């Protein structure tokens, strides 16, 4: 574990983070996206203070994360179904006498 401290700026406030060196680029990219989103909301909507903007960015990201979670679960379910199909075919092939397939005949 190669950890170190970095300072990032979110919504005009600095935060010191203790992160793994391999995650630095990811953290900086996320901080940039947060600040970009804050700026977009500030330009598009009326707000009382930065907390309003931060709440909107958190909500936007939470919704995006939930969509990704649903999609990932769907893909995992589809993958599990396909693996079960493959397992079934292989099990049948290995436990029963199955006629050779086209590829087996050519050998």
Secondary structure as GFF3:
##gff-version 3
##sequence-region A 1 107
A	DSSP	beta_strand	3	10	.	.	.	ID=ss1
A	DSSP	beta_strand	13	20	.	.	.	ID=ss2
A	DSSP	three_ten_helix	21	23	.	.	.	ID=ss3
A	DSSP	alpha_helix	24	44	.	.	.	ID=ss4
A	DSSP	alpha_helix	50	95	.	.	.	ID=ss5
A	DSSP	alpha_helix	102	105	.	.	.	ID=ss6
###
